[in-house]
Amino acid sequence: MRTKTESFKIIILLIVFFLFPQTFKAQISRGFVKEGLKIKSSILKREVRYTVYLPFDYESSDRYYPAVYLLHGYTDNDMGWIQFGEANMIADEAIAQRENPPMIIVMPDAGVSWYINNYNNTLRYEDFFVNEFIPFIEKEFRIRAEKRYRAVAGLSMGGYGALVYALKHPDMFSSCIAFSAAVFTDPEIIDMNNDEWQGMLGVPFNGELKGNERITKHFIENDPLYIIKNAKADKLKSVRYYIDCGDDDFLYKGNSALHVLLRDLNIPHEYRVRDGSHQWSYWRSGLTEGLKFAGISFH
């Protein structure tokens, strides 16, 4: 028979179990975030900040990992996806639940470059990213430097950048995940308020242009819709695409047009329209599925 003391202990344990069930859950192994890292770029002629998420077993193993290059939005920086997007916690949980393989997430600071070389080549961010940044990262960290194990993702301006990189360099990336991608139709660009055009798109595309003048050769070469129209579909099919834009997002037209164009050209892709707008709560809730989409290629 149990003593009164033993029975009392059991009662206390049962109370704790039912009131605080999380205490009894298995602990999730947490990865590491390294912020404020820098690369000295000869192309940009300055230092560029970046943040990296390393999976929980990185420092205790000798293995090489797949990588997701996760791009921030307009006016944000390399810490946005950690500070507001909770990308590290989302990755930890997905890895712990075996929905994703352990992966490295790399988040560079792109300022308001839109991730491309600008109209007069005074800001060559795409050249930096492709020719300097990725090779540097793959030497600095234990990353499997192959197309199959490399994905690019981003939100808003970063979603635009992810699409441009995957479409222009399909030999480099296995998958592309674009959240609320800043893709605009021609009428939207032509009719855009001058202040909005200059303030938001002036750096990459020349803020002095108005109306139809804005659809330049440079714009066409860096617009996802035009790139898809002018590229060979078979080459684009080597990348897996995931497009996610909220039903209340102001960028719905460009994302819808992107989906329709890909469908018409029979280019496989996943297209999601969920309840939400252009905000962090939407991107946080979508990142789990986005990383899982990348992980399918990695597996």
C-alpha positions in Angstrom: 0.0 0.0 0.0 1.1 3.5 -0.7 1.9 5.8 2.2 0.1 9.1 2.6 3.3 10.9 1.4 3.6 8.8 -1.8 -0.1 9.4 -2.6 0.3 13.1 -2.0 3.3 13.2 -4.4 1.3 11.4 -7.1 -1.5 13.9 -6.7 0.9 16.8 -7.0 2.4 15.3 -10.2 -1.0 14.8 -11.8 -2.0 18.4 -11.0 1.2 19.7 -12.6 0.8 17.4 -15.6 -2.7 18.7 -16.4 -2.0 22.3 -15.5 1.4 22.5 -17.3 1.5 19.9 -20.0 4.3 21.7 -21.8 6.6 20.7 -19.0 6.4 17.1 -20.0 6.9 17.7 -23.7 10.2 16.8 -25.3 12.5 19.7 -25.5 13.2 21.1 -28.9 16.9 21.3 -29.8 17.5 24.9 -30.8 19.8 26.1 -33.6 22.1 29.1 -33.5 21.7 32.6 -34.9 24.8 34.6 -35.8 24.0 38.3 -36.5 26.1 41.2 -37.6 28.5 39.1 -39.8 30.1 40.9 -42.7 31.6 40.2 -46.1 33.8 42.7 -47.8 32.6 43.1 -51.4 34.9 44.2 -54.2 31.9 44.5 -56.5 29.9 46.8 -54.2 33.1 48.4 -52.8 31.8 48.1 -49.2 31.1 45.7 -46.4 27.7 43.9 -46.5 26.0 42.5 -43.4 24.4 39.1 -43.2 22.8 36.9 -40.6 22.9 33.1 -40.5 20.8 30.4 -38.8 22.7 27.2 -38.1 20.8 24.0 -37.2 21.1 22.5 -33.7 23.7 19.9 -34.7 26.0 22.1 -36.7 28.7 22.6 -34.1 28.6 18.9 -33.0 29.0 17.3 -36.4 31.2 17.4 -39.5 28.3 17.1 -42.0 27.5 19.5 -44.8 24.0 21.0 -45.0 21.6 22.3 -47.6 21.0 26.1 -47.6 18.1 28.5 -48.0 18.9 32.1 -49.0 16.1 34.0 -47.3 15.7 37.6 -48.6 14.1 40.5 -46.6 11.6 43.1 -47.8 11.9 46.7 -48.8 13.5 49.0 -46.1 14.2 46.0 -43.9 17.6 44.3 -43.3 19.3 41.0 -42.7 17.8 40.7 -39.2 14.2 41.1 -40.2 13.4 37.4 -40.8 14.8 36.6 -37.3 13.4 39.6 -35.3 9.9 39.7 -36.9 9.7 36.5 -38.9 10.9 34.1 -36.1 12.6 32.1 -38.9 14.9 30.4 -36.4 12.1 29.1 -34.2 10.1 28.0 -37.2 13.0 26.1 -38.6 13.8 24.5 -35.1 10.3 23.2 -34.8 10.1 21.9 -38.4 13.4 20.1 -38.0 12.4 18.7 -34.6 9.2 17.3 -36.1 11.1 15.9 -39.0 9.2 17.9 -41.5 12.4 19.5 -42.7 16.0 18.2 -42.8 18.5 20.3 -40.8 19.4 23.3 -43.0 21.3 26.5 -42.9 19.4 29.7 -43.5 21.3 32.7 -44.9 19.9 36.2 -44.7 21.9 39.0 -46.5 21.3 42.8 -46.1 20.3 44.2 -49.5 19.2 47.7 -48.5 16.7 48.9 -51.1 18.6 47.5 -54.0 15.8 45.1 -55.1 18.5 42.5 -55.3 19.4 43.4 -58.9 22.0 45.5 -60.8 20.4 48.9 -61.1 19.7 50.8 -64.3 23.1 52.5 -64.6 25.2 49.8 -63.0 26.2 51.9 -60.0 24.7 49.3 -57.7 25.5 45.8 -58.8 23.8 43.7 -56.1 22.9 40.7 -58.4 26.6 40.4 -59.5 27.6 40.6 -55.8 25.0 38.0 -54.7 25.8 35.4 -57.5 29.5 35.9 -57.9 30.7 36.9 -54.4 28.2 36.2 -51.7 27.1 32.6 -52.5 30.7 31.4 -53.1 31.8 33.1 -49.9 29.0 31.6 -47.8 29.6 28.1 -49.2 33.3 28.3 -48.2 32.6 30.0 -44.8 30.1 27.3 -43.7 29.7 23.6 -44.3 27.2 23.9 -47.1 26.5 21.4 -49.9 27.4 23.5 -52.9 25.0 22.0 -55.5 21.8 23.2 -57.1 19.9 20.4 -55.5 20.8 21.6 -52.0 20.3 25.4 -52.6 17.0 27.3 -52.4 16.1 30.9 -52.6 13.1 32.5 -50.8 11.9 35.9 -49.7 9.1 38.3 -49.0 7.9 41.3 -50.9 11.0 42.9 -52.4 12.8 39.7 -51.3 10.1 37.6 -53.0 10.8 39.6 -56.2 14.5 39.0 -55.7 14.0 35.3 -55.2 12.0 35.0 -58.4 14.5 37.0 -60.4 17.4 34.9 -59.2 15.6 31.6 -59.8 14.3 32.6 -63.2 17.6 34.2 -64.4 19.9 31.5 -62.8 17.8 28.3 -62.9 21.0 26.3 -62.9 21.8 27.5 -59.3 18.6 26.8 -57.4 16.4 23.7 -56.8 13.4 25.7 -55.5 12.1 29.3 -55.2 9.7 30.4 -52.5 8.1 33.8 -53.0 5.9 35.4 -50.4 3.9 38.5 -51.4 6.3 39.0 -54.2 6.6 42.6 -55.4 5.6 41.8 -59.0 3.7 44.5 -60.9 1.7 44.4 -64.1 2.6 46.9 -66.9 -0.5 49.0 -66.2 0.5 49.3 -62.5 4.0 50.4 -63.4 2.8 52.9 -66.0 0.1 54.4 -63.8 2.1 54.4 -60.6 2.2 57.7 -58.7 5.5 59.6 -59.4 6.3 59.8 -55.7 5.8 56.1 -55.2 7.8 55.3 -58.3 10.7 57.5 -57.3 10.6 56.5 -53.6 10.2 52.7 -54.1 11.6 51.8 -57.5 13.8 54.8 -58.4 17.0 53.1 -57.2 16.8 50.0 -59.5 14.8 51.5 -62.4 15.5 55.3 -62.6 13.1 57.5 -60.7 13.0 60.2 -63.4 11.0 58.0 -65.8 7.3 58.5 -66.2 4.4 56.5 -67.7 5.3 54.3 -70.6 9.0 55.3 -70.4 9.3 53.1 -67.4 9.0 49.9 -69.4 12.7 50.0 -70.4 15.0 47.2 -71.7 16.5 47.1 -68.2 13.0 46.8 -66.6 12.1 43.9 -69.0 15.3 42.1 -68.3 14.5 42.2 -64.6 10.8 41.7 -64.5 9.6 38.2 -63.6 6.7 38.3 -66.0 8.9 39.3 -68.9 11.6 36.9 -68.0 9.2 34.0 -68.0 7.7 35.1 -71.4 11.1 35.4 -73.0 12.8 32.4 -71.5 12.8 28.8 -72.6 10.1 27.0 -70.6 12.1 23.8 -70.3 14.9 25.6 -68.6 12.6 27.2 -66.1 11.0 23.9 -65.3 14.2 22.7 -63.6 13.2 24.9 -60.6 10.3 24.2 -58.3 8.2 27.4 -57.6 6.1 28.2 -54.6 4.1 31.4 -54.7 2.1 32.7 -51.7 0.2 36.0 -51.6 -2.7 37.0 -49.3 -6.2 37.7 -50.6 -6.0 41.2 -49.1 -2.4 42.0 -50.2 -2.0 45.1 -52.5 0.3 43.0 -54.7 -2.4 40.5 -55.7 -2.5 41.6 -59.3 1.1 40.8 -60.1 1.0 37.5 -58.2 -2.2 36.5 -59.9 -0.7 37.4 -63.3 2.4 35.3 -62.4 0.3 32.3 -61.6 -1.8 32.6 -64.8 1.4 33.0 -67.0 3.0 29.9 -65.4 -0.2 27.9 -65.9 -0.5 29.0 -69.5 3.1 27.9 -70.2 2.7 24.7 -68.3 5.4 25.5 -65.9 4.7 23.5 -62.7 4.3 25.6 -59.5 2.4 25.8 -56.3 0.1 28.9 -55.8 -1.4 29.8 -52.5 -3.9 32.5 -51.7 -4.6 32.6 -47.9 -6.5 34.9 -45.7 -4.3 37.9 -44.9 -2.5 41.0 -46.2 1.0 42.4 -46.5 2.2 41.8 -42.9 4.5 39.7 -40.8 1.7 37.6 -39.3 1.0 36.3 -42.9 4.7 35.6 -43.7 5.3 33.9 -40.4 2.3 31.6 -40.9 3.5 30.7 -44.4 7.2 30.1 -43.7 6.7 26.6 -42.3 5.2 25.4 -45.6 7.7 27.4 -47.6 10.7 25.8 -45.8 9.0 22.4 -46.1 8.7 23.0 -49.9 12.4 23.6 -50.1 13.1 20.6 -47.9 11.5 18.3 -50.4 14.3 19.0 -52.8 16.9 18.6 -50.1 15.5 15.2 -49.1 
